[in-house]
Amino acid sequence: MGMASGDHRAQPPEWTAADAARILRVPTDASHKYSRGVAGLRTGSVSYPGAAVLSVEGAARAGAGMVRWLGPVEVARLVLQRRPEVVTTPGRVDAWVIGSGTDPGNREPGETLRLREILAGSHPVVVDAGALDVLDGASAPFVATPHAGEFARLRERLGLPQASGEAGAAAAVRETAAALGGVVLLKGSETIVAAPSGWATVVRSGTPWLATAGTGDVLAGALGALAAAAAAEGPAGVGVEQLAPLAATAAWVHGVAGRLAAGIAATGIPAAGSSAAAGPAGGGPVAAGPTGGGRPITALDVAERLPEAWAIAFAERA
């Protein structure tokens, strides 16, 4: 599984469309739903049911062969209303997504046990939001996906000093990944991804319009789909270092989907006026410039543009 070139001990290089294209997988004539990967999600809660819907939407639109969601019955109803193809009973899972839309302060002991069992397994795990507190002792390969506030609390729990400045942030993400023994994806205007080895990259494909509720849930689901596809390829599975380029690719695709939803052209995707870079239906041409202009978006808007962003990255293979 490829990684971007460059000295990853220095300031991280940018993850590009070409990098993402090397990671993305397309089905063949021999593919079936299981060979494309089963993404299992324990996301959302009675208090935050929308996170379940959004993470499932992210996984489904990022190419999972099957999405399996497990959780409260009342939340399952909402998931199935949006995505009737989702399976809500236990069974095969190739990669997990846990924690989105959950509150560790309100978590039942039985749910904590189930999360720890997932993290004690062998399948890759995307650990978001309300599950970041159960990372200690994890043996499964994992990607932690904190935002800035969660990242600060995570470092405090690890006994690490707080980071300052852009250069400090990259070093802090590397340090945290090494301390945890897993990949860390720090969400932000520039998303930083680091592996325990010190390999790191920065993703700049996004837009400030992505700073809205639920977009992180979509990203977690999309990353779960990519991890499931990789894990389903063979018995060797996916190691923790292999999760880093998958995380960077998910962040790149998610960022481009945000730009497309907001009607903004992006470096590395087709120029304004092309069919691939067009804004939402009826929205007119995209605005010029890598970050300027645009319009408000919602998390579902981003999820709905994931397939188009995925295709833009994959076109780099041509």
ABEGO torsion letter per residue (X at the ends): XBBBBEBAABBBBBBBAAAAAAABBBBBAABBAAAAEBBBBBBEBAABAAAAAAAAAAAAAAGBABBBBBEBAAAAAAAAAABAABBABBEBBABBBBGBGBBAAABBAAAAAAAAAAAABABBBBBBEAAAAAABGBABBBBBBBBAAAAAAAAAAAGBBBBBEAAAAAAAAAAAAAAAGBBBBBBEABBBBBBAAGBBBBBAABBAAABBBGAAAAAAAAAAAAAAAAAAABAAEBBAAAAAAAAAAAAAAAAAAAAAAAGBBBBGBBBBGBAAABBBBGAEBBBBEAABEEBBBBAAAAAAAAAAAAAAAAAAAX
